[in-house]
Amino acid sequence: MDRSERFYRIDQLLHERGVVPRDVFLDELEISPATFKRDLEYMRDRYNAPVVWDADAGGYRFEKQASAGPRYELPGLWFNESEVLALLTMEHLLSSLDEGGLIGPHIAPLRARLTAILGTGEASAGEVRKRIRLLAFAPRKLPLKHFEELGRATLKRQRVHIVYYARSTDVTSERDVSPQRLVHYRGNWYVDGWCHLRKDLRTFAIDGIRNLVLLDEAAREVPMKTLEDYLATGYGIMRAGAAVTWAKLRFSAERARWVGSEVWHPDQRGVFDPSGRFTLELPYRDDRELLLEIMKHGGGVEVIAPAELRRKIHDAHAKAAEVNACDH
């Protein structure tokens, strides 16, 4: 870590622990005694840090500052890429949960704390929000009125009975579900759960739940490794329990400039050929999301395998050409 980060880490350790032995600082900061001494002197001289050695307690601590005199305050610390993304993402997610006004009072303190954290940087929280935008990918603007109950059931390991509308089939059904975890994916909320009707793992869009009743039955436990293995085996979040199939796609040299650096799936395989084209292989269970992702590249991608996926892409392009024919 750089020097500014060390100052904040020293401040954090003193606030959290009250008294901190020198060896703890050296281990946490991974610096030499001489460097630590210089850091402390700099904090005292430049930032008026009231850090003193307490021989009786065997460590450093903050000394209570007098009401008069220079005030101790560290300079604003800008966040790195991952930190600012994490903070803004958390605030964005919390904002998206309050559309129905049902859980606003519960999340308000969390949002206030995030705002305070964002405000400790070199710019105010408002300036950060104004200058950095997070754009969700096609979020569905529907109130999640069952979100709070579903979250409670997930954490308390409680079974639920739901009335569920599936957009893919335009069918409404009823079933008992043992929720395993909540997932925020491409701007929308889902629940991974054990479906007692299908006797298998399923993923449900929470905005598709038309009614929900908490049941006085314990949720069926699915080992986390099983959950991870199953839900990580294929591209996308829509999985209907089918076997894993591998897609092989070849992108034009132009599209390869983007796709070649993208991660579609952790187990994907990709290679460039001498002409600059990029061949991507990745696993999937349900082809609906993959079809949409392929279609957005238009003529810049060729489906090499499997034949069924190639046929569906061909039919989709033909249908689009028919619908948008100039002499329509």
N, C-alpha and C positions, 0 to 999 in steps of 0.2 A: 504494500500500500504506500501511497505517497505521503508527504509530510502533513498535508491538510487532513487527510483521512486519519492519520495517527492522532492528531489533536482531538478529533471528534471521538475516537475510540477511547482515549484517555478520559475525556469528559464523561463518556457513557459508563465506563467501568467505575469511576468515582461516584457517580450518581446511583448506580445500581447496588454497589457493595458497601459504600460508606468508607471503609478503610481497605486499601489495596496494597499488598506487599510489593516491593520492587520486582521480585522474580516473576510475579503474575504479569506485570506490565511487559517485561522482557519477553516472556513466552507468547503473550497475546499479540504483541506488536512485531515480534521476530526482529528485534534490533539489539544493538550492543548497549552496555551501561552508559558509555560515553554519548551515544546518540540520544538515549532516553534523557540524560541530564541536560543536553542541549535543547531538546524539545520542551522540557519543563521550564527552563529559563526563558525560552522564547514566549511560551504561553503566559508566564508571569509578567514579562517586560512589555509585550505587545498587546496582550488581551486582558491584563490585570487578573489573571487566574489566581484565586486565593488558595492554591494548593500548598499544603504544609506537610512536613514529616512529623508523624506522631510516634515517638519512641515507645511510649507505653503500649500503644495498640500494635506496633510493629508494621506500620504501613503509612501510605500517603492518604490524606483526606482533604476535603474542602474546609476551610476555616470560614466561619460566619463573617460576612462582609459588614462593615459599618454602613449606616445609612448615607453618610457623606462620602465623597471620594469617587474615583472612576468606577464604573460598573463593569463587571466581568461579562463579556459576551463574545462568543466565537463568530467569525465572519460567515456570511452565507456560503453554503456548500452546494454546488450544482450536482445534480444526480447524473450517474452514467446512464447509458442507453437502456439497460435492463431494469434499472431502478425506477426511472421515470415511467417506463412502459408499465411496470408492475403497479405503481401507485395510481396512475391514470386508469388502468384497466380495472383495478379494484373499485375506484370511485364510479367508473362507468357502469360496472355491473350492479353496484348498489343502487345507482340511479334508476336502472332499468327494472329493478324489482318493485319499485314504488308506484307502478302505473295504476294499480287498483286501490292505492291508499290504505291497504290492509296492514302492511308491516312497516310503514314509514316511521312510527314512533320507535320501533325496535332498531332500525338501521341508522336513525339520525345521529346517535352518538358515534357510530363508526365513521360516518361521512365527515363529521366534525373533526375527528382525529386525523383522518386522511388529509383534510384541508389544512390542518395545522402543520402536518408533516411537509406537505407541498410548499407551505409558506415559509419553511426554514431555508429554502434555497435562495439563490441570488435574485430570483424574481418572485413576486407574490403568487399565491395560488391562482388568483384570477388571471394573471398574466400567463401562467403556465397553461391554463385551460384554453386561453384565447389563441396562444401561439402554437400549441400542439394539439392535433385532432386525432381522435380514434374513430375510424369509420367501420361500423359493423357491416358484415356481408349479408345483405338481404334479411335483416331481422324482421320477424312478424310482430307487428304492433298490436298485440292482444294482451289484455290483463291476465296475469297468472293468479287467478283467485284461489287456486288450490296449492300454491307454492308453499305457503307456510305450513300447512298440515302435512304435505308430502315431505318437507324437510324434517319436520318433527318425527314422522314415522321412520324416515331413513336413519336418523341418529338414534332413536329409541329401539330400533330393530323391531318394528311393528308392521304387520301385514295390512294391506289396504284393499278395498273393493272399488274398482273404477268403472265408469262408463266411458268408453274411449272411441273417438272418431279418428279413423285412419284415412288420411287424405289420399294415399296411394290407391286404395281400393274403394273409397267413398262408402265405407261400411262402418256402422256403429256397433260396438259389441260390449259385453260386460265380462269382467274377469277379476280374479284375485291376483294381486301382485305383491311379491316381497321385494321392496325397493332396496337396492344395494348401494347406489351412489347417484348424485346429481351431476350433470355435465352441462357446461355452457359451451356451445359449439356454433361457430359462425353466426353469432349474434342471437342465438335462440337456446332455450333451456330444454333439457331432456333428462329422463331418469332411466338408468340401467337397472333392470330388475328381473327376478325370476317369475315368469308367467306360469301360474298354476293351471291355466287352461291349456296352454301349449306344452307345458312341462319342459320348458327350456328358457334360456336367457333371451331377453328381448330389450329393445330400446324404444321408449315411448316419448313422443313430443309432449311436454307438459301442457302446452296450449291446446292439445287435442283432448285433454281430459275434461269431459263434460260434467261429471259428478264424481265425488270421492268420499268414501266412508272409511274411517279408521276402524279396524277390526280388533277384537280382543284375542288375537292370536299372534304368537311370535313369528317374525319373518323367518323364512327359510334362509339359512346361512350358506352363501356360496364362497368358497375360499378365494381370497383376493388374487392368488396366482391364477386360479381358473378363470376369474373374471378378466384379469389382464390378458391372459393368453387368448381367450376367445375374442375379446373386443379389439385386440391389437393385430389380429390375423388378416384383416382385410381393409381396403381403402374405404374411408368415409364412416359415417355413423349408422347408416341404414343397413341392418343385417337381418336376414330372415331365416337364419339357421342353415343356409345352404353350405355346401362344401366350398373350400377355398379354391379359386381359379386364378391363374396368372394371366395378366394382360401384357401384350407386347405392342408398344406404340413407337412409331418413328416420326420424329418432328423435323420439319424443314430447317435449313440452316438459320433462317430468320427467327423462327419460333424457338429454336434451340438456345438462342442467346438468353432467353428468360428461363425456359424450362430446365436447362442444363444445371442451373444453380438452385432449383426448387426441390424441396423434400415433400413428396406426395405420400410416402409411407416409409417407416423406419427400415423395412427390409427390401426396399427397391434396389434395382440394379440398373445402372446407366452407363452408356459408352458413346463417345463421339466417333464418327467415321471421318476419313480424310476430307470429305466434301463439306464437313461442318454440321452434318445432320446428327441428331441425337436419338438414340434408341433407348427407351425406358421400359423396364419390366417391373411390374408390381402386382401384389396379390389383392384380391377382392372377393367378397362374399355376395354382395348385392350390387348389381350394376347400375342402379338408378343414379347415384351421385357421380359415378365415374362417367356415365354417358353425358351428363351435363358438363362435366369438366372437359371432356374431349370435344364436345360440340362447340365450346367457346373459342377453340382454336381454328375452327373452320377448315379450310383446305390446307392448313399448315401442319396437319397431323394425319398419319395413315395408321389404321388399326391392322396390325399384322396377324395377331392372334388374341383370343380364340375366334373361330369362324362365326359363332353366334353373336359375339360383341361386334364384329365387323359388319354383320348383316343388319344389326339394330342401328348402327351409325349410318349405314347406307340408306335404310328406310327413313330414318329421321331427316336426313338431308333431302331426300326425294320429296318427303311430305312438306318440308319447309319451302322447297322450290315450287311445288304445286300451289301451295297456299299463297305464295308471294309472286306468282307469275304476273308478268307485266300486262297481259291481255285478260286478267281476271275480270 
